[in-house]
Amino acid sequence: MHNIQERTIDASATEVGALLDLLGGPRDRVWPAQDWPRLVLDAGLAVGSRGGHGRIGYAVTAYEPGRRVRFAFAPGLGMHGYHEFLITPDGPERCRITHTAEGRMEGRMRLMWPLVIRWLHEALLHDAFDNVQRATTGRLPHPARWSLRVRVLRRALGRGPRQGPGRTA
């Protein structure tokens, strides 16, 4: 698996990095918990902290405040590798937020990733990027829209339509 999702945000890397530093905590404004399983970390955003979201478990293996956080997938998940958020400056009032998932699948994950998880994963990330853009710029001219595939998968998994205000399925 090699999956990269990214978005350019019209805000400074410092401002977006400050949001990243709240990930998984009580004041988290990045994670789209209104529509997806909440991200929980047992010791907050710190190396060694364990947690995850829904059935996907992981541990924090690297953390550079305001810039980068890397998570290693939990053993037994069928996913061997990591995923990470990275903030890269692109001028004084612009930056890029990138999420990379890298690893090897085994067992049932060889089928689950391409058929189910990849699509949900990408939708969740674009919802998170929407949250970052909304929190830092106060606007969201083009909100992410879930594909038909994502809407069908969510319905099949009992998750249903979006829950947040102003959201469309």
Backbone as a printed PyTorch tensor [residue, N CA C, xyz], in Angstrom:
tensor([[[  0.8480,  -1.1630,   0.0000],
         [  0.0000,   0.0000,   0.0000],
         [  0.8970,   1.2300,   0.0000]],

        [[  0.5590,   2.1450,  -0.8520],
         [  1.2190,   3.4490,  -0.9000],
         [  0.1160,   4.4340,  -1.2320]],

        [[ -0.2720,   5.2560,  -0.2550],
         [ -1.4020,   6.1470,  -0.4390],
         [ -1.0270,   7.5280,   0.0970]],

        [[ -1.1150,   8.5310,  -0.7720],
         [ -0.8060,   9.9000,  -0.3670],
         [ -2.0140,  10.7780,  -0.6590]],

        [[ -2.4400,  11.5180,   0.3490],
         [ -3.5150,  12.4990,   0.2170],
         [ -2.9470,  13.8150,   0.7140]],

        [[ -3.2220,  14.9070,   0.0000],
         [ -2.6810,  16.1860,   0.4260],
         [ -3.5810,  17.3340,  -0.0080]],

        [[ -3.3770,  18.4490,   0.6670],
         [ -4.1270,  19.6560,   0.3190],
         [ -3.2720,  20.8730,   0.6650]],

        [[ -3.3440,  21.8750,  -0.1980],
         [ -2.7130,  23.1580,   0.0720],
         [ -3.7160,  24.0040,   0.8460]],

        [[ -3.2440,  24.6160,   1.9220],
         [ -4.0800,  25.4340,   2.7960],
         [ -3.5350,  26.8580,   2.7730]],

        [[ -4.4020,  27.8380,   2.6180],
         [ -3.9960,  29.2430,   2.6270],
         [ -3.8910,  29.7500,   4.0620]],

        [[ -2.9540,  29.1620,   4.7780],
         [ -2.6380,  29.5510,   6.1530],
         [ -1.1830,  29.1530,   6.3930]],

        [[ -0.5650,  29.7710,   7.3710],
         [  0.8480,  29.4770,   7.6330],
         [  1.0260,  28.0580,   8.1730]],

        [[  2.2080,  27.5210,   7.9300],
         [  2.5390,  26.2020,   8.4720],
         [  2.4790,  26.2170,   9.9910]],

        [[  2.7980,  27.3430,  10.5990],
         [  2.7350,  27.4700,  12.0590],
         [  1.3020,  27.3110,  12.5510]],

        [[  0.3620,  27.9700,  11.8650],
         [ -1.0410,  27.8950,  12.2630],
         [ -1.6040,  26.4870,  12.0690]],

        [[ -1.3100,  25.8740,  10.9330],
         [ -1.7940,  24.5080,  10.6720],
         [ -1.0960,  23.5270,  11.6060]],

        [[  0.1920,  23.7380,  11.8520],
         [  0.9300,  22.8750,  12.7750],
         [  0.3630,  22.9180,  14.1830]],

        [[ -0.1060,  24.0960,  14.6090],
         [ -0.7260,  24.2190,  15.9360],
         [ -1.9930,  23.3670,  16.0160]],

        [[ -2.7300,  23.2840,  14.9280],
         [ -3.9150,  22.4000,  14.8980],
         [ -3.4950,  20.9340,  14.9690]],

        [[ -2.4530,  20.5900,  14.2150],
         [ -1.9630,  19.2070,  14.2240],
         [ -1.5860,  18.7790,  15.6390]],

        [[ -1.0320,  19.7050,  16.4120],
         [ -0.6110,  19.3940,  17.7830],
         [ -1.7740,  19.0380,  18.7080]],

        [[ -2.9910,  19.3290,  18.3090],
         [ -4.1790,  19.0120,  19.1170],
         [ -4.7910,  17.6620,  18.7350]],

        [[ -4.2330,  17.0120,  17.7290],
         [ -4.7760,  15.7540,  17.2090],
         [ -4.9220,  14.7050,  18.3160]],

        [[ -6.0950,  14.1190,  18.3870],
         [ -6.3480,  13.0490,  19.3400],
         [ -6.6280,  13.5110,  20.7610]],

        [[ -6.6170,  14.8160,  20.9880],
         [ -6.8730,  15.3510,  22.3210],
         [ -8.2780,  15.9090,  22.4370]],

        [[ -8.6230,  16.4160,  23.6110],
         [ -9.9770,  16.9300,  23.8340],
         [-10.3120,  18.1780,  23.0120]],

        [[ -9.3000,  18.9040,  22.5430],
         [ -9.5490,  20.1100,  21.7330],
         [ -9.2370,  19.8880,  20.2530]],

        [[ -9.1660,  18.6280,  19.8290],
         [ -8.8600,  18.2720,  18.4380],
         [ -9.8670,  18.9160,  17.4920]],

        [[ -9.3710,  19.7110,  16.5350],
         [-10.2290,  20.3450,  15.5350],
         [ -9.9420,  19.8160,  14.1390]],

        [[ -9.0240,  18.8340,  14.0460],
         [ -8.6540,  18.2490,  12.7590],
         [ -9.4990,  17.0180,  12.4650]],

        [[ -9.5020,  16.0830,  13.3870],
         [-10.1580,  14.7940,  13.1450],
         [-11.6640,  14.9800,  12.9720]],

        [[-12.2480,  14.4110,  11.9120],
         [-13.6890,  14.5950,  11.6440],
         [-14.5610,  13.6350,  12.4580]],

        [[-14.5120,  13.7800,  13.7740],
         [-15.2260,  12.8690,  14.6730],
         [-16.7410,  12.9670,  14.5480]],

        [[-17.2440,  14.0080,  13.9000],
         [-18.6870,  14.1300,  13.7250],
         [-19.2080,  13.0670,  12.7600]],

        [[-18.3300,  12.5300,  11.9050],
         [-18.7580,  11.5640,  10.8940],
         [-18.0010,  10.2410,  10.9190]],

        [[-16.9390,  10.1730,  11.6960],
         [-16.0680,   8.9990,  11.7010],
         [-15.7370,   8.6140,  13.1420]],

        [[-15.3020,   7.3630,  13.3580],
         [-14.9040,   6.9840,  14.7230],
         [-13.8120,   7.9240,  15.2440]],

        [[-13.9830,   8.3340,  16.4800],
         [-13.0740,   9.2910,  17.1170],
         [-11.6600,   8.7200,  17.2190]],

        [[-10.6750,   9.5900,  17.0240],
         [ -9.2740,   9.2350,  17.2340],
         [ -8.9810,   9.3650,  18.7170]],

        [[ -8.4810,   8.2950,  19.3170],
         [ -8.1780,   8.2750,  20.7460],
         [ -6.7220,   7.8480,  20.9170]],

        [[ -5.9900,   8.5710,  21.7510],
         [ -4.6020,   8.2350,  22.0710],
         [ -4.4730,   8.1930,  23.5910]],

        [[ -3.9820,   7.0830,  24.1340],
         [ -3.9910,   6.8980,  25.5870],
         [ -3.1050,   7.8730,  26.3540]],

        [[ -2.0510,   8.3770,  25.7350],
         [ -1.1640,   9.3190,  26.4160],
         [ -1.0540,  10.6270,  25.6360]],

        [[ -2.0580,  10.9280,  24.8560],
         [ -2.0260,  12.1420,  24.0470],
         [ -1.0690,  12.0080,  22.8870]],

        [[ -0.7830,  13.1030,  22.2580],
         [  0.0970,  13.0960,  21.0870],
         [  1.5480,  13.1160,  21.5640]],

        [[  2.0690,  11.9080,  21.8250],
         [  3.4360,  11.7470,  22.3170],
         [  3.9580,  10.3940,  21.8430]],

        [[  5.2400,  10.3220,  21.5840],
         [  5.8380,   9.0580,  21.1590],
         [  5.5410,   7.9880,  22.2090]],

        [[  5.0790,   6.8320,  21.7370],
         [  4.7270,   5.7300,  22.6210],
         [  3.2500,   5.6450,  22.9290]],

        [[  2.5200,   6.7170,  22.6960],
         [  1.0760,   6.7180,  22.9380],
         [  0.4080,   5.7130,  21.9980]],

        [[ -0.5720,   4.9780,  22.5260],
         [ -1.2890,   3.9790,  21.7270],
         [ -2.7580,   4.3580,  21.6240]],

        [[ -3.3700,   3.9040,  20.5510],
         [ -4.7870,   4.1840,  20.3570],
         [ -5.1950,   3.8640,  18.9480]],

        [[ -5.9850,   4.7460,  18.3620],
         [ -6.4510,   4.5500,  17.0080],
         [ -7.8530,   5.0950,  16.8490]],

        [[ -8.5170,   4.6300,  15.8070],
         [ -9.8980,   5.0240,  15.5470],
         [-10.6350,   3.8030,  15.0180]],

        [[-11.8230,   3.5740,  15.5660],
         [-12.5770,   2.3910,  15.1630],
         [-11.7570,   1.1340,  15.4070]],

        [[-11.6870,   0.2760,  14.4020],
         [-10.9210,  -0.9740,  14.5180],
         [ -9.4640,  -0.8420,  14.1200]],

        [[ -9.0690,   0.3450,  13.7220],
         [ -7.6960,   0.5710,  13.2690],
         [ -6.8630,   1.0710,  14.4440]],

        [[ -5.9380,   0.2260,  14.9020],
         [ -5.0840,   0.5860,  16.0310],
         [ -3.6890,   0.9550,  15.5750]],

        [[ -3.0490,   1.8270,  16.3470],
         [ -1.6900,   2.2180,  16.0390],
         [ -1.0440,   2.8710,  17.2520]],

        [[  0.2420,   3.1610,  17.1240],
         [  1.0000,   3.8430,  18.1780],
         [  1.7890,   4.9850,  17.5470]],

        [[  1.9660,   6.0520,  18.3110],
         [  2.7680,   7.1850,  17.8430],
         [  4.2330,   6.7730,  17.9060]],

        [[  4.9300,   6.8400,  16.7680],
         [  6.3460,   6.4600,  16.7230],
         [  7.2660,   7.6500,  16.4700]],

        [[  6.7280,   8.7570,  16.0010],
         [  7.5260,   9.9700,  15.7970],
         [  6.5970,  11.1760,  15.9310]],

        [[  7.1140,  12.2180,  16.5570],
         [  6.3230,  13.4280,  16.7040],
         [  7.2550,  14.6310,  16.7310]],

        [[  7.0720,  15.5190,  15.7610],
         [  7.7820,  16.7840,  15.7020],
         [  6.7100,  17.8580,  15.8330]],

        [[  6.5560,  18.4460,  17.0130],
         [  5.4790,  19.4090,  17.2390],
         [  5.3790,  20.4590,  16.1240]],

        [[  4.1410,  20.6670,  15.6950],
         [  3.8780,  21.6590,  14.6740],
         [  4.2600,  21.2620,  13.2710]],

        [[  4.7990,  20.0450,  13.1130],
         [  5.2780,  19.6650,  11.7900],
         [  4.8690,  18.2650,  11.3390]],

        [[  5.0130,  17.2580,  12.2100],
         [  4.8460,  15.8820,  11.7470],
         [  4.4730,  14.9540,  12.8950]],

        [[  3.6010,  13.9890,  12.5740],
         [  3.3140,  12.9000,  13.5070],
         [  3.1990,  11.6180,  12.6920]],

        [[  3.8670,  10.5640,  13.1790],
         [  3.8450,   9.2640,  12.4970],
         [  3.3020,   8.2140,  13.4510]],

        [[  2.4500,   7.3570,  12.8960],
         [  1.8320,   6.2630,  13.6390],
         [  2.2100,   4.9450,  12.9760]],

        [[  2.5760,   3.9340,  13.7700],
         [  2.8040,   2.5790,  13.2620],
         [  1.5420,   1.7700,  13.5310]],

        [[  1.1240,   0.9900,  12.5440],
         [ -0.0640,   0.1550,  12.7080],
         [  0.1610,  -0.8870,  13.7890]],

        [[ -0.8900,  -1.1890,  14.5320],
         [ -0.8170,  -2.1610,  15.6300],
         [ -0.5900,  -3.5720,  15.0900]],

        [[  0.1400,  -4.3910,  15.8380],
         [  0.3320,  -5.7830,  15.4370],
         [ -1.0170,  -6.5100,  15.3580]],

        [[ -1.1080,  -7.4570,  14.4350],
         [ -2.3130,  -8.2600,  14.3080],
         [ -3.3880,  -7.6450,  13.4330]],

        [[ -3.1500,  -6.4430,  12.9470],
         [ -4.1250,  -5.7400,  12.1250],
         [ -4.1210,  -6.2230,  10.6770]],

        [[ -2.9960,  -6.8080,  10.2640],
         [ -2.8530,  -7.2090,   8.8650],
         [ -2.2890,  -6.0970,   8.0160]],

        [[ -1.8880,  -5.0100,   8.6780],
         [ -1.2530,  -3.8830,   8.0010],
         [  0.0890,  -3.6550,   8.6950]],

        [[  1.1600,  -3.7470,   7.9400],
         [  2.4960,  -3.5390,   8.4980],
         [  3.0710,  -2.2940,   7.8520]],

        [[  3.2460,  -1.2700,   8.6560],
         [  3.7470,  -0.0210,   8.1180],
         [  3.3220,   1.1390,   8.9820]],

        [[  3.0910,   2.2710,   8.3460],
         [  2.7880,   3.4820,   9.1050],
         [  1.8440,   4.3840,   8.3150]],

        [[  1.3520,   5.3840,   9.0310],
         [  0.7090,   6.5160,   8.3710],
         [  1.1430,   7.7570,   9.1190]],

        [[  1.2120,   8.8770,   8.3930],
         [  1.6820,  10.0990,   9.0350],
         [  1.0740,  11.3420,   8.4090]],

        [[  1.0190,  12.3840,   9.2290],
         [  0.6520,  13.7230,   8.7810],
         [  1.9260,  14.5470,   8.7620]],

        [[  2.0730,  15.3670,   7.7220],
         [  3.2390,  16.2300,   7.5860],
         [  2.7730,  17.6020,   7.1120]],

        [[  3.2700,  18.6540,   7.7550],
         [  2.9690,  20.0300,   7.3720],
         [  4.2300,  20.6040,   6.7260]],

        [[  4.0940,  21.1200,   5.4940],
         [  5.2180,  21.6820,   4.7590],
         [  4.9060,  23.1190,   4.3710]],

        [[  5.7530,  24.0840,   4.7750],
         [  5.5200,  25.4780,   4.3810],
         [  5.5860,  25.6340,   2.8610]],

        [[  4.7870,  26.5470,   2.3430],
         [  4.7790,  26.8680,   0.9150],
         [  4.5950,  28.3830,   0.7830]],

        [[  5.4480,  29.1230,   1.4770],
         [  5.3320,  30.5800,   1.5380],
         [  4.9110,  30.9920,   2.9330]],

        [[  4.8320,  32.3030,   3.1890],
         [  4.5270,  32.7700,   4.5420],
         [  3.1020,  32.4770,   5.0010]],

        [[  2.1540,  32.4680,   4.1020],
         [  0.7480,  32.2490,   4.4790],
         [  0.1220,  31.1070,   3.6860]],

        [[  0.9160,  30.0880,   3.4500],
         [  0.4190,  28.9350,   2.6970],
         [  1.2550,  27.7200,   3.0760]],

        [[  0.5900,  26.5650,   3.1440],
         [  1.3160,  25.3370,   3.4450],
         [  0.5800,  24.1500,   2.8280]],

        [[  1.2240,  23.0230,   2.9240],
         [  0.6270,  21.7980,   2.4290],
         [  0.5320,  20.8270,   3.5990]],

        [[ -0.6380,  20.2070,   3.7380],
         [ -0.7860,  19.1210,   4.7080],
         [ -0.8630,  17.8330,   3.8990]],

        [[ -0.0090,  16.8980,   4.2540],
         [  0.0890,  15.6350,   3.5270],
         [ -0.1240,  14.4840,   4.4920]],

        [[ -0.9120,  13.5260,   4.0730],
         [ -1.0620,  12.2820,   4.8240],
         [ -0.5500,  11.1590,   3.9410]],

        [[  0.3970,  10.3970,   4.4680],
         [  0.9640,   9.2640,   3.7490],
         [  0.6840,   7.9960,   4.5330]],

        [[  0.1900,   6.9790,   3.8440],
         [  0.0490,   5.6410,   4.4300],
         [  0.9280,   4.7220,   3.5870]],

        [[  1.7850,   4.0110,   4.2560],
         [  2.7600,   3.1740,   3.5690],
         [  2.8550,   1.8480,   4.2950]],

        [[  2.8110,   0.7570,   3.5670],
         [  2.9650,  -0.5230,   4.2330],
         [  2.6320,  -1.7080,   3.3650]],

        [[  2.6110,  -2.8290,   4.0220],
         [  2.3490,  -4.1150,   3.3730],
         [  1.1280,  -4.7430,   4.0340]],

        [[  0.2630,  -5.2860,   3.2050],
         [ -0.9530,  -5.9390,   3.7000],
         [ -0.7550,  -7.4450,   3.7240]],

        [[ -1.4290,  -8.0740,   4.6850],
         [ -1.4200,  -9.5370,   4.7170],
         [ -2.7960, -10.0310,   5.1340]],

        [[ -3.0480, -11.2970,   4.8570],
         [ -4.3230, -11.8940,   5.2300],
         [ -5.4830, -11.1920,   4.5600]],

        [[ -6.5730, -11.0510,   5.2930],
         [ -7.7870, -10.4600,   4.7270],
         [ -7.6280,  -8.9910,   4.3510]],

        [[ -6.6130,  -8.3150,   4.9140],
         [ -6.3790,  -6.9190,   4.5640],
         [ -5.9650,  -6.7570,   3.1090]],

        [[ -5.4210,  -7.8000,   2.5100],
         [ -5.0730,  -7.7260,   1.0830],
         [ -6.3090,  -7.4410,   0.2380]],

        [[ -7.4470,  -7.9220,   0.6880],
         [ -8.7100,  -7.6800,   0.0000],
         [ -9.4410,  -6.4680,   0.5760]],

        [[ -9.4040,  -6.3240,   1.8970],
         [-10.1430,  -5.2400,   2.5510],
         [ -9.6180,  -3.8550,   2.1590]],

        [[ -8.2980,  -3.7020,   2.0480],
         [ -7.7550,  -2.3880,   1.7070],
         [ -8.2650,  -1.8990,   0.3530]],

        [[ -8.0550,  -2.6460,  -0.7380],
         [ -8.4710,  -2.0920,  -2.0390],
         [ -9.9860,  -2.0190,  -2.2350]],

        [[-10.7250,  -2.8910,  -1.5770],
         [-12.1690,  -2.9210,  -1.8030],
         [-12.9620,  -2.0190,  -0.8650]],

        [[-12.4860,  -1.8470,   0.3610],
         [-13.2750,  -1.1190,   1.3660],
         [-12.4820,   0.0090,   2.0340]],

        [[-11.4300,  -0.3440,   2.7120],
         [-10.7560,   0.5920,   3.6130],
         [-10.1620,   1.7900,   2.8860]],

        [[ -9.5440,   1.5660,   1.7370],
         [ -8.9150,   2.6780,   1.0110],
         [ -9.9060,   3.8150,   0.7770]],

        [[-11.1020,   3.4900,   0.3440],
         [-12.0910,   4.5070,  -0.0170],
         [-12.5860,   5.2730,   1.2060]],

        [[-12.8020,   4.5450,   2.2980],
         [-13.2210,   5.1920,   3.5410],
         [-12.0920,   6.0540,   4.1030]],

        [[-10.8800,   5.5210,   4.0520],
         [ -9.6820,   6.2260,   4.5130],
         [ -9.5360,   7.5720,   3.7930]],

        [[ -9.6480,   7.5580,   2.4810],
         [ -9.4810,   8.7910,   1.7100],
         [-10.5970,   9.7980,   2.0040]],

        [[-11.8150,   9.3220,   2.1560],
         [-12.9290,  10.2220,   2.4870],
         [-12.7100,  10.8540,   3.8610]],

        [[-12.2830,  10.0640,   4.8340],
         [-12.0070,  10.5760,   6.1750],
         [-10.9330,  11.6570,   6.1150]],

        [[ -9.8650,  11.4070,   5.3730],
         [ -8.7800,  12.3810,   5.2950],
         [ -9.2270,  13.6900,   4.6590]],

        [[-10.0230,  13.6060,   3.6100],
         [-10.4860,  14.8460,   2.9840],
         [-11.4470,  15.6100,   3.9000]],

        [[-12.1940,  14.8920,   4.7270],
         [-13.0090,  15.5580,   5.7500],
         [-12.1070,  16.2430,   6.7780]],

        [[-10.9910,  15.5850,   7.1510],
         [-10.0320,  16.1910,   8.0850],
         [ -9.4030,  17.4370,   7.4650]],

        [[ -9.0340,  17.3600,   6.1990],
         [ -8.4660,  18.5230,   5.5200],
         [ -9.4820,  19.6610,   5.4620]],

        [[-10.7520,  19.3260,   5.2520],
         [-11.8090,  20.3470,   5.3050],
         [-11.8020,  21.0380,   6.6630]],

        [[-11.6720,  20.2530,   7.7320],
         [-11.6610,  20.8220,   9.0830],
         [-10.4830,  21.7700,   9.2720]],

        [[ -9.3150,  21.3870,   8.7620],
         [ -8.1300,  22.2400,   8.8650],
         [ -8.3640,  23.5370,   8.0990]],

        [[ -8.8590,  23.4150,   6.8740],
         [ -9.0910,  24.6060,   6.0620],
         [-10.1200,  25.5320,   6.7100]],

        [[-11.2020,  24.9580,   7.2120],
         [-12.2630,  25.7450,   7.8560],
         [-11.7270,  26.4350,   9.1200]],

        [[-10.9470,  25.7030,   9.9160],
         [-10.4310,  26.2490,  11.1770],
         [ -9.3960,  27.3480,  10.9570]],

        [[ -8.6220,  27.2540,   9.8930],
         [ -7.5490,  28.2270,   9.6900],
         [ -7.9360,  29.3930,   8.7940]],

        [[ -8.8660,  29.1880,   7.8790],
         [ -9.2150,  30.2610,   6.9390],
         [-10.6170,  30.8130,   7.1710]],

        [[-11.4360,  30.0650,   7.9110],
         [-12.8020,  30.4960,   8.1560],
         [-13.7410,  30.2540,   6.9830]],

        [[-13.2370,  29.5850,   5.9510],
         [-14.0900,  29.3050,   4.7990],
         [-13.7400,  27.9550,   4.1930]],

        [[-14.6780,  27.4450,   3.4430],
         [-14.4890,  26.1650,   2.7610],
         [-15.2860,  26.2050,   1.4630]],

        [[-14.7050,  26.8080,   0.4210],
         [-15.4610,  26.9970,  -0.8190],
         [-15.8470,  25.6950,  -1.5190]],

        [[-15.0450,  24.6540,  -1.3690],
         [-15.3260,  23.3810,  -2.0470],
         [-15.1990,  22.2200,  -1.0660]],

        [[-16.2280,  21.9960,  -0.2370],
         [-16.1430,  20.8940,   0.7260],
         [-16.0160,  19.5470,   0.0190]],

        [[-15.3080,  18.6550,   0.6600],
         [-15.1720,  17.2920,   0.1270],
         [-16.5490,  16.6400,   0.0560]],

        [[-16.7580,  15.8690,  -0.9640],
         [-18.0140,  15.1320,  -1.1160],
         [-17.6920,  13.6480,  -1.1320]],

        [[-18.4860,  12.8920,  -0.4210],
         [-18.2970,  11.4540,  -0.4270],
         [-18.7730,  10.8780,  -1.7550]],

        [[-18.0020,   9.9650,  -2.2910],
         [-18.3870,   9.2840,  -3.5300],
         [-19.5490,   8.3320,  -3.2500]],

        [[-20.1820,   7.8890,  -4.3050],
         [-21.2480,   6.8980,  -4.1730],
         [-20.7150,   5.6530,  -3.4660]],

        [[-19.5170,   5.2320,  -3.8060],
         [-18.9080,   4.0580,  -3.1750],
         [-18.8130,   4.2440,  -1.6650]],

        [[-18.3530,   5.4090,  -1.2210],
         [-18.2160,   5.6760,   0.2150],
         [-19.5790,   5.6840,   0.8890]],

        [[-20.5630,   6.3150,   0.2610],
         [-21.9030,   6.3420,   0.8500],
         [-22.4830,   4.9360,   0.9720]],

        [[-22.2780,   4.1010,  -0.0370],
         [-22.7790,   2.7110,   0.0000],
         [-22.0410,   1.9230,   1.0820]],

        [[-20.7300,   2.0620,   1.1510],
         [-19.9570,   1.3400,   2.1670],
         [-20.3620,   1.7640,   3.5780]],

        [[-20.5320,   3.0540,   3.7940],
         [-20.9510,   3.5270,   5.1200],
         [-22.3220,   2.9740,   5.4860]],

        [[-23.2320,   2.9850,   4.5300],
         [-24.5660,   2.4470,   4.7890],
         [-24.4830,   0.9610,   5.1320]],

        [[-23.6710,   0.2140,   4.3730],
         [-23.5060,  -1.2240,   4.6110],
         [-22.8890,  -1.4890,   5.9890]],

        [[-22.0470,  -0.5680,   6.4490],
         [-21.3960,  -0.7170,   7.7580],
         [-22.2210,  -0.1080,   8.8900]],

        [[-23.3980,   0.4200,   8.5470],
         [-24.2780,   0.9800,   9.5700],
         [-23.9090,   2.3780,  10.0050]],

        [[-23.1460,   3.0940,   9.2020],
         [-22.7150,   4.4430,   9.5810],
         [-23.6370,   5.5290,   9.0390]],

        [[-24.2620,   5.2970,   7.9000],
         [-25.2310,   6.2390,   7.3590],
         [-24.6390,   7.5390,   6.8520]],

        [[-25.4980,   8.5500,   6.6520],
         [-25.0690,   9.8250,   6.0750],
         [-24.2930,  10.6820,   7.0650]],

        [[-23.7480,  11.7680,   6.5730],
         [-22.9930,  12.7080,   7.4100],
         [-23.8660,  13.2300,   8.5350]],

        [[-23.2140,  13.5220,   9.6520],
         [-23.9480,  13.9910,  10.8230],
         [-23.7740,  15.4780,  11.0910]],

        [[-22.6900,  16.0650,  10.6080],
         [-22.3880,  17.4540,  10.9390],
         [-23.2920,  18.4520,  10.2540]],

        [[-23.3780,  19.6730,  10.8000],
         [-24.2180,  20.7080,  10.2170],
         [-23.6760,  21.1310,   8.8540]],

        [[-24.5850,  21.3680,   7.9270],
         [-24.2080,  21.8410,   6.6120],
         [-23.5290,  20.8110,   5.7450]],

        [[-23.5780,  19.5790,   6.1340],
         [-22.9210,  18.5260,   5.3700],
         [-23.9170,  17.8930,   4.4250]],

        [[-23.4020,  17.4050,   3.3120],
         [-24.2700,  16.6860,   2.3770],
         [-23.7030,  15.3030,   2.1470]],

        [[-24.5880,  14.3810,   1.9260],
         [-24.1370,  13.0190,   1.6300],
         [-24.0280,  12.9320,   0.1720]]])
